[in-house]
Amino acid sequence: MLPVLLATVAIVAPAAQVKPATNTKCPVMGEKVDPKKSPKVVVRGQEYYLCCKGCAAKLEKDPDKYLEKDGTPKNAK
């Protein structure tokens, strides 16, 4: 009997390809963010500041709800 090898492969964009966060409001809740303290998440190669860690899961789950096609947060206006 041959041993079975299972591998998990994660495809992650290299750090050099991730665009740094520039948003001043949380894309999910619209609260002001502090670049020095706010949690961050990377979605579609773009980093975003968030008002809290709970918003990361929401943004990752449904980015089209919160982001324009070009990656700009819908509430940035």
PyMOL Python script that loads the backbone (N, CA, C, O; Angstrom):
from pymol import cmd

cmd.read_pdbstr("""\
ATOM      1  N   MET A   1       0.850  -1.175   0.000  1.00  0.00           N
ATOM      2  CA  MET A   1       0.000   0.000   0.000  1.00  0.00           C
ATOM      3  C   MET A   1       0.896   1.239   0.000  1.00  0.00           C
ATOM      4  O   MET A   1       1.867   1.305   0.753  1.00  0.00           O
ATOM      5  N   LEU A   2       0.572   2.213  -0.838  1.00  0.00           N
ATOM      6  CA  LEU A   2       1.346   3.441  -0.934  1.00  0.00           C
ATOM      7  C   LEU A   2       0.771   4.484   0.012  1.00  0.00           C
ATOM      8  O   LEU A   2      -0.447   4.582   0.156  1.00  0.00           O
ATOM      9  N   PRO A   3       1.627   5.260   0.655  1.00  0.00           N
ATOM     10  CA  PRO A   3       1.117   6.316   1.528  1.00  0.00           C
ATOM     11  C   PRO A   3       0.462   7.420   0.691  1.00  0.00           C
ATOM     12  O   PRO A   3       0.897   7.720  -0.421  1.00  0.00           O
ATOM     13  N   VAL A   4      -0.564   7.998   1.237  1.00  0.00           N
ATOM     14  CA  VAL A   4      -1.285   9.071   0.554  1.00  0.00           C
ATOM     15  C   VAL A   4      -0.848  10.388   1.177  1.00  0.00           C
ATOM     16  O   VAL A   4      -0.898  10.566   2.394  1.00  0.00           O
ATOM     17  N   LEU A   5      -0.430  11.285   0.338  1.00  0.00           N
ATOM     18  CA  LEU A   5      -0.010  12.601   0.807  1.00  0.00           C
ATOM     19  C   LEU A   5      -1.075  13.629   0.458  1.00  0.00           C
ATOM     20  O   LEU A   5      -1.523  13.712  -0.685  1.00  0.00           O
ATOM     21  N   LEU A   6      -1.462  14.389   1.429  1.00  0.00           N
ATOM     22  CA  LEU A   6      -2.436  15.452   1.209  1.00  0.00           C
ATOM     23  C   LEU A   6      -1.719  16.778   1.404  1.00  0.00           C
ATOM     24  O   LEU A   6      -0.947  16.939   2.349  1.00  0.00           O
ATOM     25  N   ALA A   7      -1.965  17.693   0.543  1.00  0.00           N
ATOM     26  CA  ALA A   7      -1.325  19.002   0.653  1.00  0.00           C
ATOM     27  C   ALA A   7      -2.380  20.086   0.522  1.00  0.00           C
ATOM     28  O   ALA A   7      -3.334  19.970  -0.248  1.00  0.00           O
ATOM     29  N   THR A   8      -2.184  21.116   1.275  1.00  0.00           N
ATOM     30  CA  THR A   8      -3.036  22.286   1.178  1.00  0.00           C
ATOM     31  C   THR A   8      -2.199  23.400   0.590  1.00  0.00           C
ATOM     32  O   THR A   8      -1.106  23.696   1.074  1.00  0.00           O
ATOM     33  N   VAL A   9      -2.712  24.003  -0.438  1.00  0.00           N
ATOM     34  CA  VAL A   9      -1.985  25.077  -1.097  1.00  0.00           C
ATOM     35  C   VAL A   9      -2.789  26.353  -0.950  1.00  0.00           C
ATOM     36  O   VAL A   9      -3.963  26.409  -1.317  1.00  0.00           O
ATOM     37  N   ALA A  10      -2.157  27.366  -0.415  1.00  0.00           N
ATOM     38  CA  ALA A  10      -2.797  28.666  -0.297  1.00  0.00           C
ATOM     39  C   ALA A  10      -2.159  29.597  -1.315  1.00  0.00           C
ATOM     40  O   ALA A  10      -0.936  29.729  -1.369  1.00  0.00           O
ATOM     41  N   ILE A  11      -2.986  30.236  -2.111  1.00  0.00           N
ATOM     42  CA  ILE A  11      -2.479  31.178  -3.089  1.00  0.00           C
ATOM     43  C   ILE A  11      -2.620  32.563  -2.476  1.00  0.00           C
ATOM     44  O   ILE A  11      -3.728  33.048  -2.242  1.00  0.00           O
ATOM     45  N   VAL A  12      -1.493  33.179  -2.223  1.00  0.00           N
ATOM     46  CA  VAL A  12      -1.468  34.484  -1.578  1.00  0.00           C
ATOM     47  C   VAL A  12      -0.648  35.419  -2.450  1.00  0.00           C
ATOM     48  O   VAL A  12       0.414  35.051  -2.950  1.00  0.00           O
ATOM     49  N   ALA A  13      -1.151  36.625  -2.623  1.00  0.00           N
ATOM     50  CA  ALA A  13      -0.407  37.609  -3.401  1.00  0.00           C
ATOM     51  C   ALA A  13       0.846  38.001  -2.621  1.00  0.00           C
ATOM     52  O   ALA A  13       0.779  38.240  -1.415  1.00  0.00           O
ATOM     53  N   PRO A  14       1.975  38.068  -3.297  1.00  0.00           N
ATOM     54  CA  PRO A  14       3.189  38.522  -2.613  1.00  0.00           C
ATOM     55  C   PRO A  14       2.968  39.910  -2.031  1.00  0.00           C
ATOM     56  O   PRO A  14       2.219  40.708  -2.594  1.00  0.00           O
ATOM     57  N   ALA A  15       3.613  40.201  -0.909  1.00  0.00           N
ATOM     58  CA  ALA A  15       3.419  41.475  -0.219  1.00  0.00           C
ATOM     59  C   ALA A  15       3.689  42.658  -1.144  1.00  0.00           C
ATOM     60  O   ALA A  15       3.058  43.706  -1.007  1.00  0.00           O
ATOM     61  N   ALA A  16       4.609  42.502  -2.074  1.00  0.00           N
ATOM     62  CA  ALA A  16       4.945  43.595  -2.983  1.00  0.00           C
ATOM     63  C   ALA A  16       3.775  43.939  -3.900  1.00  0.00           C
ATOM     64  O   ALA A  16       3.708  45.059  -4.407  1.00  0.00           O
ATOM     65  N   GLN A  17       2.863  43.018  -4.121  1.00  0.00           N
ATOM     66  CA  GLN A  17       1.737  43.260  -5.012  1.00  0.00           C
ATOM     67  C   GLN A  17       0.506  43.789  -4.285  1.00  0.00           C
ATOM     68  O   GLN A  17      -0.449  44.211  -4.938  1.00  0.00           O
ATOM     69  N   VAL A  18       0.501  43.780  -2.968  1.00  0.00           N
ATOM     70  CA  VAL A  18      -0.635  44.277  -2.198  1.00  0.00           C
ATOM     71  C   VAL A  18      -0.557  45.797  -2.136  1.00  0.00           C
ATOM     72  O   VAL A  18       0.457  46.362  -1.728  1.00  0.00           O
ATOM     73  N   LYS A  19      -1.644  46.453  -2.547  1.00  0.00           N
ATOM     74  CA  LYS A  19      -1.693  47.912  -2.500  1.00  0.00           C
ATOM     75  C   LYS A  19      -1.984  48.339  -1.062  1.00  0.00           C
ATOM     76  O   LYS A  19      -2.883  47.785  -0.428  1.00  0.00           O
ATOM     77  N   PRO A  20      -1.247  49.304  -0.542  1.00  0.00           N
ATOM     78  CA  PRO A  20      -1.460  49.735   0.848  1.00  0.00           C
ATOM     79  C   PRO A  20      -2.803  50.434   1.048  1.00  0.00           C
ATOM     80  O   PRO A  20      -3.354  51.031   0.124  1.00  0.00           O
ATOM     81  N   ALA A  21      -3.310  50.347   2.257  1.00  0.00           N
ATOM     82  CA  ALA A  21      -4.590  50.964   2.607  1.00  0.00           C
ATOM     83  C   ALA A  21      -4.481  52.480   2.562  1.00  0.00           C
ATOM     84  O   ALA A  21      -3.479  53.054   2.988  1.00  0.00           O
ATOM     85  N   THR A  22      -5.522  53.124   2.043  1.00  0.00           N
ATOM     86  CA  THR A  22      -5.589  54.581   2.016  1.00  0.00           C
ATOM     87  C   THR A  22      -6.937  55.093   2.521  1.00  0.00           C
ATOM     88  O   THR A  22      -7.149  56.301   2.625  1.00  0.00           O
ATOM     89  N   ASN A  23      -7.852  54.162   2.834  1.00  0.00           N
ATOM     90  CA  ASN A  23      -9.197  54.582   3.239  1.00  0.00           C
ATOM     91  C   ASN A  23      -9.197  55.246   4.612  1.00  0.00           C
ATOM     92  O   ASN A  23      -8.414  54.885   5.490  1.00  0.00           O
ATOM     93  N   THR A  24     -10.087  56.220   4.783  1.00  0.00           N
ATOM     94  CA  THR A  24     -10.212  56.945   6.052  1.00  0.00           C
ATOM     95  C   THR A  24     -11.453  56.522   6.829  1.00  0.00           C
ATOM     96  O   THR A  24     -11.619  56.883   7.995  1.00  0.00           O
ATOM     97  N   LYS A  25     -12.331  55.749   6.172  1.00  0.00           N
ATOM     98  CA  LYS A  25     -13.529  55.213   6.827  1.00  0.00           C
ATOM     99  C   LYS A  25     -13.579  53.710   6.599  1.00  0.00           C
ATOM    100  O   LYS A  25     -13.120  53.212   5.572  1.00  0.00           O
ATOM    101  N   CYS A  26     -14.132  53.002   7.555  1.00  0.00           N
ATOM    102  CA  CYS A  26     -14.312  51.557   7.421  1.00  0.00           C
ATOM    103  C   CYS A  26     -15.259  51.289   6.254  1.00  0.00           C
ATOM    104  O   CYS A  26     -16.350  51.859   6.221  1.00  0.00           O
ATOM    105  N   PRO A  27     -14.879  50.433   5.286  1.00  0.00           N
ATOM    106  CA  PRO A  27     -15.746  50.148   4.154  1.00  0.00           C
ATOM    107  C   PRO A  27     -17.072  49.489   4.547  1.00  0.00           C
ATOM    108  O   PRO A  27     -18.047  49.562   3.800  1.00  0.00           O
ATOM    109  N   VAL A  28     -17.107  48.850   5.715  1.00  0.00           N
ATOM    110  CA  VAL A  28     -18.311  48.130   6.139  1.00  0.00           C
ATOM    111  C   VAL A  28     -19.239  49.026   6.958  1.00  0.00           C
ATOM    112  O   VAL A  28     -20.413  49.173   6.620  1.00  0.00           O
ATOM    113  N   MET A  29     -18.726  49.618   8.021  1.00  0.00           N
ATOM    114  CA  MET A  29     -19.568  50.387   8.944  1.00  0.00           C
ATOM    115  C   MET A  29     -19.531  51.900   8.715  1.00  0.00           C
ATOM    116  O   MET A  29     -20.415  52.617   9.184  1.00  0.00           O
ATOM    117  N   GLY A  30     -18.522  52.388   8.003  1.00  0.00           N
ATOM    118  CA  GLY A  30     -18.427  53.821   7.748  1.00  0.00           C
ATOM    119  C   GLY A  30     -17.804  54.624   8.872  1.00  0.00           C
ATOM    120  O   GLY A  30     -17.751  55.852   8.798  1.00  0.00           O
ATOM    121  N   GLU A  31     -17.332  53.956   9.907  1.00  0.00           N
ATOM    122  CA  GLU A  31     -16.695  54.642  11.034  1.00  0.00           C
ATOM    123  C   GLU A  31     -15.301  55.124  10.632  1.00  0.00           C
ATOM    124  O   GLU A  31     -14.665  54.529   9.762  1.00  0.00           O
ATOM    125  N   LYS A  32     -14.824  56.205  11.267  1.00  0.00           N
ATOM    126  CA  LYS A  32     -13.465  56.677  10.999  1.00  0.00           C
ATOM    127  C   LYS A  32     -12.473  55.606  11.431  1.00  0.00           C
ATOM    128  O   LYS A  32     -12.705  54.886  12.402  1.00  0.00           O
ATOM    129  N   VAL A  33     -11.364  55.509  10.703  1.00  0.00           N
ATOM    130  CA  VAL A  33     -10.307  54.557  11.040  1.00  0.00           C
ATOM    131  C   VAL A  33      -9.042  55.316  11.384  1.00  0.00           C
ATOM    132  O   VAL A  33      -8.842  56.446  10.940  1.00  0.00           O
ATOM    133  N   ASP A  34      -8.196  54.692  12.174  1.00  0.00           N
ATOM    134  CA  ASP A  34      -6.910  55.266  12.568  1.00  0.00           C
ATOM    135  C   ASP A  34      -5.816  54.374  11.998  1.00  0.00           C
ATOM    136  O   ASP A  34      -5.643  53.247  12.464  1.00  0.00           O
ATOM    137  N   PRO A  35      -5.068  54.850  10.997  1.00  0.00           N
ATOM    138  CA  PRO A  35      -4.038  54.018  10.376  1.00  0.00           C
ATOM    139  C   PRO A  35      -3.017  53.433  11.357  1.00  0.00           C
ATOM    140  O   PRO A  35      -2.397  52.410  11.065  1.00  0.00           O
ATOM    141  N   LYS A  36      -2.842  54.067  12.502  1.00  0.00           N
ATOM    142  CA  LYS A  36      -1.871  53.570  13.490  1.00  0.00           C
ATOM    143  C   LYS A  36      -2.443  52.466  14.375  1.00  0.00           C
ATOM    144  O   LYS A  36      -1.688  51.682  14.950  1.00  0.00           O
ATOM    145  N   LYS A  37      -3.777  52.396  14.490  1.00  0.00           N
ATOM    146  CA  LYS A  37      -4.390  51.447  15.429  1.00  0.00           C
ATOM    147  C   LYS A  37      -5.388  50.484  14.799  1.00  0.00           C
ATOM    148  O   LYS A  37      -5.618  49.401  15.337  1.00  0.00           O
ATOM    149  N   SER A  38      -5.976  50.849  13.689  1.00  0.00           N
ATOM    150  CA  SER A  38      -7.066  50.065  13.100  1.00  0.00           C
ATOM    151  C   SER A  38      -6.585  48.736  12.534  1.00  0.00           C
ATOM    152  O   SER A  38      -5.494  48.650  11.971  1.00  0.00           O
ATOM    153  N   PRO A  39      -7.409  47.696  12.688  1.00  0.00           N
ATOM    154  CA  PRO A  39      -7.078  46.411  12.047  1.00  0.00           C
ATOM    155  C   PRO A  39      -7.148  46.569  10.531  1.00  0.00           C
ATOM    156  O   PRO A  39      -7.837  47.450  10.018  1.00  0.00           O
ATOM    157  N   LYS A  40      -6.422  45.698   9.819  1.00  0.00           N
ATOM    158  CA  LYS A  40      -6.392  45.749   8.359  1.00  0.00           C
ATOM    159  C   LYS A  40      -6.766  44.388   7.796  1.00  0.00           C
ATOM    160  O   LYS A  40      -6.619  43.361   8.459  1.00  0.00           O
ATOM    161  N   VAL A  41      -7.250  44.401   6.567  1.00  0.00           N
ATOM    162  CA  VAL A  41      -7.565  43.177   5.844  1.00  0.00           C
ATOM    163  C   VAL A  41      -7.192  43.404   4.378  1.00  0.00           C
ATOM    164  O   VAL A  41      -7.279  44.525   3.877  1.00  0.00           O
ATOM    165  N   VAL A  42      -6.782  42.346   3.701  1.00  0.00           N
ATOM    166  CA  VAL A  42      -6.479  42.429   2.275  1.00  0.00           C
ATOM    167  C   VAL A  42      -7.582  41.719   1.504  1.00  0.00           C
ATOM    168  O   VAL A  42      -7.872  40.547   1.745  1.00  0.00           O
ATOM    169  N   VAL A  43      -8.187  42.441   0.580  1.00  0.00           N
ATOM    170  CA  VAL A  43      -9.247  41.895  -0.274  1.00  0.00           C
ATOM    171  C   VAL A  43      -8.898  42.268  -1.709  1.00  0.00           C
ATOM    172  O   VAL A  43      -8.711  43.441  -2.032  1.00  0.00           O
ATOM    173  N   ARG A  44      -8.812  41.252  -2.565  1.00  0.00           N
ATOM    174  CA  ARG A  44      -8.511  41.462  -3.986  1.00  0.00           C
ATOM    175  C   ARG A  44      -7.229  42.249  -4.209  1.00  0.00           C
ATOM    176  O   ARG A  44      -7.160  43.082  -5.113  1.00  0.00           O
ATOM    177  N   GLY A  45      -6.217  41.991  -3.395  1.00  0.00           N
ATOM    178  CA  GLY A  45      -4.924  42.635  -3.570  1.00  0.00           C
ATOM    179  C   GLY A  45      -4.842  44.057  -3.040  1.00  0.00           C
ATOM    180  O   GLY A  45      -3.844  44.743  -3.259  1.00  0.00           O
ATOM    181  N   GLN A  46      -5.881  44.507  -2.345  1.00  0.00           N
ATOM    182  CA  GLN A  46      -5.913  45.852  -1.768  1.00  0.00           C
ATOM    183  C   GLN A  46      -6.089  45.725  -0.260  1.00  0.00           C
ATOM    184  O   GLN A  46      -6.926  44.958   0.216  1.00  0.00           O
ATOM    185  N   GLU A  47      -5.303  46.476   0.477  1.00  0.00           N
ATOM    186  CA  GLU A  47      -5.401  46.490   1.935  1.00  0.00           C
ATOM    187  C   GLU A  47      -6.414  47.565   2.341  1.00  0.00           C
ATOM    188  O   GLU A  47      -6.454  48.640   1.741  1.00  0.00           O
ATOM    189  N   TYR A  48      -7.225  47.277   3.352  1.00  0.00           N
ATOM    190  CA  TYR A  48      -8.219  48.227   3.861  1.00  0.00           C
ATOM    191  C   TYR A  48      -8.115  48.306   5.371  1.00  0.00           C
ATOM    192  O   TYR A  48      -7.943  47.291   6.046  1.00  0.00           O
ATOM    193  N   TYR A  49      -8.222  49.538   5.906  1.00  0.00           N
ATOM    194  CA  TYR A  49      -8.347  49.722   7.345  1.00  0.00           C
ATOM    195  C   TYR A  49      -9.803  49.476   7.721  1.00  0.00           C
ATOM    196  O   TYR A  49     -10.713  49.790   6.953  1.00  0.00           O
ATOM    197  N   LEU A  50     -10.015  48.917   8.900  1.00  0.00           N
ATOM    198  CA  LEU A  50     -11.364  48.620   9.387  1.00  0.00           C
ATOM    199  C   LEU A  50     -11.562  49.260  10.755  1.00  0.00           C
ATOM    200  O   LEU A  50     -10.592  49.580  11.442  1.00  0.00           O
ATOM    201  N   CYS A  51     -12.815  49.445  11.149  1.00  0.00           N
ATOM    202  CA  CYS A  51     -13.082  50.009  12.475  1.00  0.00           C
ATOM    203  C   CYS A  51     -12.950  48.950  13.567  1.00  0.00           C
ATOM    204  O   CYS A  51     -12.678  49.276  14.722  1.00  0.00           O
ATOM    205  N   CYS A  52     -13.145  47.673  13.198  1.00  0.00           N
ATOM    206  CA  CYS A  52     -13.036  46.593  14.176  1.00  0.00           C
ATOM    207  C   CYS A  52     -12.749  45.280  13.447  1.00  0.00           C
ATOM    208  O   CYS A  52     -12.940  45.180  12.235  1.00  0.00           O
ATOM    209  N   LYS A  53     -12.298  44.297  14.179  1.00  0.00           N
ATOM    210  CA  LYS A  53     -11.962  43.002  13.575  1.00  0.00           C
ATOM    211  C   LYS A  53     -13.182  42.299  12.987  1.00  0.00           C
ATOM    212  O   LYS A  53     -13.052  41.530  12.035  1.00  0.00           O
ATOM    213  N   GLY A  54     -14.357  42.553  13.540  1.00  0.00           N
ATOM    214  CA  GLY A  54     -15.577  41.912  13.054  1.00  0.00           C
ATOM    215  C   GLY A  54     -15.919  42.285  11.622  1.00  0.00           C
ATOM    216  O   GLY A  54     -16.590  41.521  10.927  1.00  0.00           O
ATOM    217  N   CYS A  55     -15.470  43.440  11.175  1.00  0.00           N
ATOM    218  CA  CYS A  55     -15.770  43.873   9.807  1.00  0.00           C
ATOM    219  C   CYS A  55     -14.948  43.109   8.774  1.00  0.00           C
ATOM    220  O   CYS A  55     -15.330  43.061   7.604  1.00  0.00           O
ATOM    221  N   ALA A  56     -13.844  42.521   9.171  1.00  0.00           N
ATOM    222  CA  ALA A  56     -12.999  41.779   8.222  1.00  0.00           C
ATOM    223  C   ALA A  56     -13.774  40.633   7.578  1.00  0.00           C
ATOM    224  O   ALA A  56     -13.736  40.466   6.359  1.00  0.00           O
ATOM    225  N   ALA A  57     -14.468  39.854   8.380  1.00  0.00           N
ATOM    226  CA  ALA A  57     -15.219  38.710   7.854  1.00  0.00           C
ATOM    227  C   ALA A  57     -16.320  39.166   6.901  1.00  0.00           C
ATOM    228  O   ALA A  57     -16.571  38.521   5.883  1.00  0.00           O
ATOM    229  N   LYS A  58     -16.978  40.278   7.231  1.00  0.00           N
ATOM    230  CA  LYS A  58     -18.049  40.789   6.371  1.00  0.00           C
ATOM    231  C   LYS A  58     -17.496  41.245   5.025  1.00  0.00           C
ATOM    232  O   LYS A  58     -18.079  40.951   3.981  1.00  0.00           O
ATOM    233  N   LEU A  59     -16.385  41.956   5.045  1.00  0.00           N
ATOM    234  CA  LEU A  59     -15.791  42.454   3.810  1.00  0.00           C
ATOM    235  C   LEU A  59     -15.254  41.312   2.958  1.00  0.00           C
ATOM    236  O   LEU A  59     -15.407  41.321   1.736  1.00  0.00           O
ATOM    237  N   GLU A  60     -14.630  40.335   3.591  1.00  0.00           N
ATOM    238  CA  GLU A  60     -14.102  39.186   2.853  1.00  0.00           C
ATOM    239  C   GLU A  60     -15.223  38.331   2.257  1.00  0.00           C
ATOM    240  O   GLU A  60     -15.081  37.796   1.158  1.00  0.00           O
ATOM    241  N   LYS A  61     -16.330  38.206   2.979  1.00  0.00           N
ATOM    242  CA  LYS A  61     -17.435  37.360   2.536  1.00  0.00           C
ATOM    243  C   LYS A  61     -18.179  37.964   1.347  1.00  0.00           C
ATOM    244  O   LYS A  61     -18.580  37.239   0.436  1.00  0.00           O
ATOM    245  N   ASP A  62     -18.367  39.279   1.348  1.00  0.00           N
ATOM    246  CA  ASP A  62     -19.172  39.921   0.304  1.00  0.00           C
ATOM    247  C   ASP A  62     -18.556  41.258  -0.111  1.00  0.00           C
ATOM    248  O   ASP A  62     -19.147  42.310   0.133  1.00  0.00           O
ATOM    249  N   PRO A  63     -17.376  41.228  -0.735  1.00  0.00           N
ATOM    250  CA  PRO A  63     -16.711  42.487  -1.088  1.00  0.00           C
ATOM    251  C   PRO A  63     -17.529  43.351  -2.044  1.00  0.00           C
ATOM    252  O   PRO A  63     -17.437  44.577  -1.977  1.00  0.00           O
ATOM    253  N   ASP A  64     -18.323  42.758  -2.926  1.00  0.00           N
ATOM    254  CA  ASP A  64     -19.124  43.545  -3.871  1.00  0.00           C
ATOM    255  C   ASP A  64     -20.157  44.422  -3.166  1.00  0.00           C
ATOM    256  O   ASP A  64     -20.578  45.444  -3.709  1.00  0.00           O
ATOM    257  N   LYS A  65     -20.556  44.035  -1.987  1.00  0.00           N
ATOM    258  CA  LYS A  65     -21.533  44.821  -1.224  1.00  0.00           C
ATOM    259  C   LYS A  65     -20.902  46.127  -0.723  1.00  0.00           C
ATOM    260  O   LYS A  65     -21.596  47.134  -0.575  1.00  0.00           O
ATOM    261  N   TYR A  66     -19.592  46.111  -0.462  1.00  0.00           N
ATOM    262  CA  TYR A  66     -18.926  47.238   0.172  1.00  0.00           C
ATOM    263  C   TYR A  66     -17.939  47.978  -0.734  1.00  0.00           C
ATOM    264  O   TYR A  66     -17.557  49.108  -0.431  1.00  0.00           O
ATOM    265  N   LEU A  67     -17.521  47.357  -1.842  1.00  0.00           N
ATOM    266  CA  LEU A  67     -16.488  47.940  -2.693  1.00  0.00           C
ATOM    267  C   LEU A  67     -16.992  48.137  -4.124  1.00  0.00           C
ATOM    268  O   LEU A  67     -17.750  47.325  -4.654  1.00  0.00           O
ATOM    269  N   GLU A  68     -16.550  49.239  -4.728  1.00  0.00           N
ATOM    270  CA  GLU A  68     -16.813  49.467  -6.148  1.00  0.00           C
ATOM    271  C   GLU A  68     -15.953  48.488  -6.951  1.00  0.00           C
ATOM    272  O   GLU A  68     -15.082  47.823  -6.389  1.00  0.00           O
ATOM    273  N   LYS A  69     -16.187  48.399  -8.230  1.00  0.00           N
ATOM    274  CA  LYS A  69     -15.418  47.482  -9.086  1.00  0.00           C
ATOM    275  C   LYS A  69     -13.918  47.803  -9.069  1.00  0.00           C
ATOM    276  O   LYS A  69     -13.089  46.903  -9.198  1.00  0.00           O
ATOM    277  N   ASP A  70     -13.572  49.089  -8.909  1.00  0.00           N
ATOM    278  CA  ASP A  70     -12.150  49.463  -8.887  1.00  0.00           C
ATOM    279  C   ASP A  70     -11.528  49.329  -7.495  1.00  0.00           C
ATOM    280  O   ASP A  70     -10.354  49.655  -7.316  1.00  0.00           O
ATOM    281  N   GLY A  71     -12.291  48.858  -6.511  1.00  0.00           N
ATOM    282  CA  GLY A  71     -11.773  48.643  -5.166  1.00  0.00           C
ATOM    283  C   GLY A  71     -12.032  49.797  -4.206  1.00  0.00           C
ATOM    284  O   GLY A  71     -11.744  49.681  -3.015  1.00  0.00           O
ATOM    285  N   THR A  72     -12.562  50.892  -4.695  1.00  0.00           N
ATOM    286  CA  THR A  72     -12.879  52.030  -3.825  1.00  0.00           C
ATOM    287  C   THR A  72     -14.070  51.662  -2.938  1.00  0.00           C
ATOM    288  O   THR A  72     -15.071  51.141  -3.432  1.00  0.00           O
ATOM    289  N   PRO A  73     -13.970  51.929  -1.628  1.00  0.00           N
ATOM    290  CA  PRO A  73     -15.116  51.662  -0.762  1.00  0.00           C
ATOM    291  C   PRO A  73     -16.340  52.477  -1.226  1.00  0.00           C
ATOM    292  O   PRO A  73     -16.221  53.660  -1.547  1.00  0.00           O
ATOM    293  N   LYS A  74     -17.489  51.843  -1.256  1.00  0.00           N
ATOM    294  CA  LYS A  74     -18.712  52.507  -1.716  1.00  0.00           C
ATOM    295  C   LYS A  74     -19.079  53.693  -0.832  1.00  0.00           C
ATOM    296  O   LYS A  74     -19.733  54.628  -1.293  1.00  0.00           O
ATOM    297  N   ASN A  75     -18.668  53.665   0.419  1.00  0.00           N
ATOM    298  CA  ASN A  75     -19.014  54.763   1.327  1.00  0.00           C
ATOM    299  C   ASN A  75     -17.934  55.852   1.359  1.00  0.00           C
ATOM    300  O   ASN A  75     -17.946  56.700   2.251  1.00  0.00           O
ATOM    301  N   ALA A  76     -17.015  55.840   0.412  1.00  0.00           N
ATOM    302  CA  ALA A  76     -15.917  56.815   0.402  1.00  0.00           C
ATOM    303  C   ALA A  76     -16.355  58.195  -0.074  1.00  0.00           C
ATOM    304  O   ALA A  76     -15.592  59.154   0.046  1.00  0.00           O
ATOM    305  N   LYS A  77     -17.543  58.313  -0.600  1.00  0.00           N
ATOM    306  CA  LYS A  77     -18.006  59.592  -1.148  1.00  0.00           C
ATOM    307  C   LYS A  77     -18.396  60.569  -0.071  1.00  0.00           C
ATOM    308  O   LYS A  77     -18.806  61.690  -0.372  1.00  0.00           O
TER     309      LYS A  77
END
""", "prot")
cmd.dss("prot")
cmd.show_as("cartoon", "prot")
cmd.util.cbc("prot")
cmd.orient("prot")
